[in-house]
Amino acid sequence: MIVRIVSAVVPPELTSAVHAHIREEWLPGLRSQPGMVYVKLARRLDQAGERLMLITEWRTVADLYRWAGDDIDTRHLAEGHEPLVQHWDIQHFESLDLLPDEAAAGLGTEAEAGLAAP
């Protein structure tokens, strides 16, 4: 599994517009992507404004590339609102909490939480 962490800073006067765009227009489509396992949008307030973090977990690298295209460092956080969001950082990590066979079998986040289908 691949964990993608996107962080960005949103100036205080723009947080409402960015939140609405992400929640209403962007997250529903992201959650429906093939291979998407987990999505979490979080924030931290600081002196620069608000730091947003979007954490996603993808079943395979191929799933991530299918969604992101050839460049997985593309800013997909707030399409159409890129000028409103500053100081982008995108990182990818290989998940080590599951063995490759377990990840391929679909075990993990849903199964551990008791949410997987029987």
NUKOLBA-934925 format. One record per residue (C-alpha): residue number from 1; residue in one letter; x, z negated, y. Coordinates in nm, 4 decimals. Layout:
<bases>
<base seq="NUM" type="a" px="X" pz="Z" py="Y"/>
...
</bases>
This chain:
<bases>
<base seq="1" type="m" px="0.0000" pz="0.0000" py="0.0000"/>
<base seq="2" type="i" px="0.1085" pz="0.0695" py="0.3549"/>
<base seq="3" type="v" px="0.0459" pz="-0.1683" py="0.6459"/>
<base seq="4" type="r" px="0.0289" pz="-0.0095" py="0.9901"/>
<base seq="5" type="i" px="0.0555" pz="-0.2332" py="1.2957"/>
<base seq="6" type="v" px="-0.0182" pz="-0.0897" py="1.6368"/>
<base seq="7" type="s" px="0.0243" pz="-0.3049" py="1.9444"/>
<base seq="8" type="a" px="-0.0384" pz="-0.2192" py="2.3074"/>
<base seq="9" type="v" px="-0.0916" pz="-0.3886" py="2.6408"/>
<base seq="10" type="v" px="-0.4183" pz="-0.3420" py="2.8308"/>
<base seq="11" type="p" px="-0.4351" pz="-0.4445" py="3.1981"/>
<base seq="12" type="p" px="-0.6986" pz="-0.7165" py="3.2582"/>
<base seq="13" type="e" px="-0.9287" pz="-0.4945" py="3.4652"/>
<base seq="14" type="l" px="-0.9535" pz="-0.2396" py="3.1813"/>
<base seq="15" type="t" px="-1.0100" pz="-0.4620" py="2.8782"/>
<base seq="16" type="s" px="-1.3899" pz="-0.4226" py="2.8661"/>
<base seq="17" type="a" px="-1.3734" pz="-0.0415" py="2.8672"/>
<base seq="18" type="v" px="-1.1013" pz="-0.0305" py="2.6039"/>
<base seq="19" type="h" px="-1.2788" pz="-0.2848" py="2.3801"/>
<base seq="20" type="a" px="-1.6051" pz="-0.0916" py="2.3976"/>
<base seq="21" type="h" px="-1.4355" pz="0.2380" py="2.3160"/>
<base seq="22" type="i" px="-1.2470" pz="0.0976" py="2.0197"/>
<base seq="23" type="r" px="-1.5417" pz="-0.0968" py="1.8744"/>
<base seq="24" type="e" px="-1.8160" pz="0.1617" py="1.9286"/>
<base seq="25" type="e" px="-1.6430" pz="0.4962" py="1.8970"/>
<base seq="26" type="w" px="-1.3235" pz="0.4506" py="1.7041"/>
<base seq="27" type="l" px="-1.3384" pz="0.1676" py="1.4475"/>
<base seq="28" type="p" px="-1.6430" pz="0.2992" py="1.2566"/>
<base seq="29" type="g" px="-1.4661" pz="0.6287" py="1.1877"/>
<base seq="30" type="l" px="-1.1434" pz="0.4545" py="1.0956"/>
<base seq="31" type="r" px="-1.3177" pz="0.2224" py="0.8487"/>
<base seq="32" type="s" px="-1.4711" pz="0.5213" py="0.6701"/>
<base seq="33" type="q" px="-1.1387" pz="0.6981" py="0.6080"/>
<base seq="34" type="p" px="-1.0438" pz="0.7652" py="0.2444"/>
<base seq="35" type="g" px="-0.7791" pz="0.5173" py="0.1366"/>
<base seq="36" type="m" px="-0.8570" pz="0.2627" py="0.4084"/>
<base seq="37" type="v" px="-0.8403" pz="-0.0877" py="0.2649"/>
<base seq="38" type="y" px="-0.8420" pz="-0.3190" py="0.5673"/>
<base seq="39" type="v" px="-0.8866" pz="-0.3025" py="0.9455"/>
<base seq="40" type="k" px="-0.8372" pz="-0.5890" py="1.1913"/>
<base seq="41" type="l" px="-0.8472" pz="-0.5666" py="1.5711"/>
<base seq="42" type="a" px="-0.7060" pz="-0.8735" py="1.7446"/>
<base seq="43" type="r" px="-0.5926" pz="-0.9725" py="2.0906"/>
<base seq="44" type="r" px="-0.3692" pz="-1.2169" py="2.2731"/>
<base seq="45" type="l" px="-0.3957" pz="-1.2849" py="2.6445"/>
<base seq="46" type="d" px="-0.0717" pz="-1.3108" py="2.8402"/>
<base seq="47" type="q" px="0.0662" pz="-1.2584" py="3.1915"/>
<base seq="48" type="a" px="0.0833" pz="-0.8789" py="3.1515"/>
<base seq="49" type="g" px="-0.2834" pz="-0.8610" py="3.0599"/>
<base seq="50" type="e" px="-0.4001" pz="-0.8416" py="2.7046"/>
<base seq="51" type="r" px="-0.1957" pz="-0.7476" py="2.4002"/>
<base seq="52" type="l" px="-0.4063" pz="-0.5717" py="2.1376"/>
<base seq="53" type="m" px="-0.3047" pz="-0.5465" py="1.7749"/>
<base seq="54" type="l" px="-0.4667" pz="-0.3099" py="1.5314"/>
<base seq="55" type="i" px="-0.3659" pz="-0.3867" py="1.1753"/>
<base seq="56" type="t" px="-0.4662" pz="-0.1429" py="0.9035"/>
<base seq="57" type="e" px="-0.3833" pz="-0.1277" py="0.5371"/>
<base seq="58" type="w" px="-0.3820" pz="0.2045" py="0.3523"/>
<base seq="59" type="r" px="-0.3932" pz="0.2451" py="-0.0244"/>
<base seq="60" type="t" px="-0.1198" pz="0.5132" py="-0.0253"/>
<base seq="61" type="v" px="0.1198" pz="0.6877" py="0.2123"/>
<base seq="62" type="a" px="-0.0715" pz="1.0089" py="0.1420"/>
<base seq="63" type="d" px="-0.3923" pz="0.8443" py="0.2715"/>
<base seq="64" type="l" px="-0.2169" pz="0.7438" py="0.5930"/>
<base seq="65" type="y" px="-0.0770" pz="1.0942" py="0.6442"/>
<base seq="66" type="r" px="-0.4166" pz="1.2508" py="0.5695"/>
<base seq="67" type="w" px="-0.5633" pz="1.0481" py="0.8542"/>
<base seq="68" type="a" px="-0.2726" pz="1.0559" py="1.1019"/>
<base seq="69" type="g" px="-0.1425" pz="1.4063" py="1.0399"/>
<base seq="70" type="d" px="0.2220" pz="1.5015" py="1.0174"/>
<base seq="71" type="d" px="0.3327" pz="1.2355" py="1.2658"/>
<base seq="72" type="i" px="0.2253" pz="0.8884" py="1.1547"/>
<base seq="73" type="d" px="0.3586" pz="0.7470" py="1.4811"/>
<base seq="74" type="t" px="0.0727" pz="0.9187" py="1.6664"/>
<base seq="75" type="r" px="-0.1213" pz="0.6884" py="1.8966"/>
<base seq="76" type="h" px="-0.4616" pz="0.6730" py="1.7346"/>
<base seq="77" type="l" px="-0.5513" pz="0.3358" py="1.8841"/>
<base seq="78" type="a" px="-0.7632" pz="0.4537" py="2.1754"/>
<base seq="79" type="e" px="-0.8009" pz="0.8289" py="2.1722"/>
<base seq="80" type="g" px="-0.9246" pz="0.9438" py="2.5082"/>
<base seq="81" type="h" px="-0.8143" pz="0.6169" py="2.6654"/>
<base seq="82" type="e" px="-0.4363" pz="0.6519" py="2.6300"/>
<base seq="83" type="p" px="-0.3817" pz="0.6254" py="3.0089"/>
<base seq="84" type="l" px="-0.5533" pz="0.2854" py="3.0038"/>
<base seq="85" type="v" px="-0.3260" pz="0.1386" py="2.7391"/>
<base seq="86" type="q" px="0.0414" pz="0.0637" py="2.8031"/>
<base seq="87" type="h" px="0.3538" pz="-0.0359" py="2.6093"/>
<base seq="88" type="w" px="0.2673" pz="0.1134" py="2.2701"/>
<base seq="89" type="d" px="0.4460" pz="0.0020" py="1.9561"/>
<base seq="90" type="i" px="0.3657" pz="0.1418" py="1.6102"/>
<base seq="91" type="q" px="0.5236" pz="0.0057" py="1.2939"/>
<base seq="92" type="h" px="0.4712" pz="0.0750" py="0.9244"/>
<base seq="93" type="f" px="0.5502" pz="-0.1564" py="0.6352"/>
<base seq="94" type="e" px="0.5283" pz="-0.1257" py="0.2602"/>
<base seq="95" type="s" px="0.3134" pz="-0.4012" py="0.1174"/>
<base seq="96" type="l" px="0.4983" pz="-0.6167" py="-0.1354"/>
<base seq="97" type="d" px="0.2190" pz="-0.8518" py="-0.2393"/>
<base seq="98" type="l" px="0.0956" pz="-0.6170" py="-0.5140"/>
<base seq="99" type="l" px="0.2820" pz="-0.4333" py="-0.7839"/>
<base seq="100" type="p" px="0.2504" pz="-0.0526" py="-0.7547"/>
<base seq="101" type="d" px="0.0201" pz="-0.0378" py="-1.0588"/>
<base seq="102" type="e" px="-0.2115" pz="-0.2990" py="-0.9070"/>
<base seq="103" type="a" px="-0.2291" pz="-0.1109" py="-0.5772"/>
<base seq="104" type="a" px="-0.3020" pz="0.2172" py="-0.7569"/>
<base seq="105" type="a" px="-0.5776" pz="0.0461" py="-0.9565"/>
<base seq="106" type="g" px="-0.7442" pz="-0.0655" py="-0.6332"/>
<base seq="107" type="l" px="-0.6673" pz="-0.4332" py="-0.6747"/>
<base seq="108" type="g" px="-0.5757" pz="-0.6428" py="-0.3782"/>
<base seq="109" type="t" px="-0.7592" pz="-0.7256" py="-0.0614"/>
<base seq="110" type="e" px="-1.1136" pz="-0.6632" py="-0.1846"/>
<base seq="111" type="a" px="-1.0559" pz="-0.8003" py="-0.5341"/>
<base seq="112" type="e" px="-0.8755" pz="-1.1097" py="-0.4110"/>
<base seq="113" type="a" px="-1.1598" pz="-1.1832" py="-0.1720"/>
<base seq="114" type="g" px="-1.4166" pz="-1.1393" py="-0.4470"/>
<base seq="115" type="l" px="-1.5563" pz="-0.8296" py="-0.2730"/>
<base seq="116" type="a" px="-1.4623" pz="-0.5678" py="-0.5290"/>
<base seq="117" type="a" px="-1.7340" pz="-0.4122" py="-0.7399"/>
<base seq="118" type="p" px="-1.7511" pz="-0.5597" py="-1.0916"/>
</bases>
